[in-house]
Amino acid sequence: MVKTSMSHEDYLEAIVMLGGTTDVPVRSVDVANKLGVSKASVNKAISSLKEQELVVQPHYGDITLTEAGYAYGRSVFDRHRMLFDFLTKAVGIDPEVAEAEACQMEHAISDASFEKWGAFVRSLDL
């Protein structure tokens, strides 16, 4: 899978978190509210994600993930959730701090490292 920017990963993750799939679209305004950005920022990011063939959106319509976009967004979301759970449950970090740190870590960790970390966390049965 070709990597995109951290910002674009956040958009894909937000779409997944809002219930977006290859069959269920989400509204731009909901993405903007979720990320705390302007609708213009969403439109700019979505244009770039369309060029990468990760989303489809008719002119000013709702946003739908492509198969690749859903897989990518789901991967980022799953990383975030696993990192958050590890930080809060295994390490005891405050949830608010863990939320922010998991968001940073989800973008930085390599696929290979994440696979090993995931296996370790699953062995802890969190």
C-alpha positions in Angstrom: 0.0 0.0 0.0 1.4 3.4 -1.0 1.7 5.7 2.0 -0.1 9.1 2.0 0.5 12.1 4.3 -0.3 12.0 8.0 -3.0 14.6 7.4 -4.6 12.5 4.7 -4.4 9.4 6.9 -6.4 11.4 9.5 -9.1 12.1 7.0 -9.3 8.5 6.0 -9.5 7.4 9.6 -12.1 10.0 10.4 -14.3 8.8 7.5 -14.0 5.2 8.9 -14.8 6.4 12.4 -17.9 8.2 11.0 -19.1 4.9 9.6 -17.9 5.4 6.0 -17.3 2.4 3.9 -17.3 1.5 0.2 -21.1 1.4 0.4 -21.9 4.0 3.1 -20.9 7.6 2.3 -20.3 10.4 4.8 -20.9 14.1 4.5 -18.0 16.6 4.2 -19.5 18.7 7.1 -19.3 15.6 9.4 -15.7 15.1 8.5 -15.0 18.8 9.1 -16.7 18.6 12.5 -14.9 15.4 13.5 -11.4 16.8 12.7 -12.2 20.4 13.8 -11.3 21.8 10.4 -13.1 24.0 7.8 -15.2 22.5 5.1 -12.7 24.1 2.6 -9.9 22.1 4.2 -12.0 18.9 3.8 -12.6 19.7 0.2 -8.9 20.2 -0.5 -7.9 17.0 1.3 -10.7 15.0 -0.5 -9.5 16.3 -3.9 -6.0 14.9 -3.1 -7.5 11.6 -1.8 -9.6 11.4 -5.1 -6.4 11.8 -7.1 -4.9 8.9 -5.1 -8.0 6.9 -5.8 -8.8 6.4 -2.1 -12.2 8.1 -2.2 -14.9 9.0 -4.7 -17.1 12.1 -4.5 -19.5 13.5 -7.0 -19.3 17.2 -7.4 -20.2 18.5 -3.9 -21.6 15.1 -3.0 -21.0 12.8 -0.1 -17.6 11.0 0.3 -17.4 7.3 -0.3 -14.2 5.3 0.3 -12.8 3.1 -2.4 -11.7 -0.5 -1.5 -8.1 0.8 -1.1 -9.3 3.8 0.8 -11.4 1.7 3.2 -8.5 -0.7 3.8 -6.1 2.2 4.4 -8.5 4.1 6.7 -9.4 0.9 8.6 -5.7 0.2 9.1 -5.0 3.6 10.6 -8.1 3.3 12.8 -7.0 -0.2 14.0 -3.5 1.1 14.8 -5.0 4.0 16.8 -7.3 1.8 18.7 -4.6 -0.8 19.6 -2.1 1.9 20.6 -4.7 3.7 22.7 -5.7 0.5 24.5 -2.0 -0.4 25.1 -1.3 3.1 26.5 -4.3 3.2 28.8 -4.7 -0.4 29.9 -1.1 -1.7 29.9 0.8 1.4 30.8 -1.8 3.3 32.7 -1.6 6.6 30.8 -4.5 9.0 31.2 -7.0 8.5 28.3 -6.8 12.1 27.1 -3.0 12.0 26.9 -3.1 8.5 25.4 -5.6 9.7 22.7 -3.2 12.4 21.5 -0.1 10.2 21.7 -1.8 7.3 19.9 -2.7 9.7 17.1 1.0 10.6 16.7 2.3 7.1 17.0 -0.2 5.6 14.5 1.5 7.5 11.7 5.1 6.9 12.8 5.3 3.2 13.4 6.3 1.0 10.4 4.0 -1.8 9.2 6.6 -4.4 10.3 6.9 -2.9 13.8 3.2 -2.6 14.1 2.7 -6.3 13.3 5.2 -7.3 16.0 3.7 -4.8 18.5 0.2 -6.0 17.7 1.2 -9.6 18.3 2.7 -8.6 21.6 -0.4 -6.7 22.7 -2.7 -9.6 21.7 -0.6 -11.8 23.9 -1.4 -9.5 26.8 -5.1 -10.0 26.2 -6.1 -6.4 26.8 
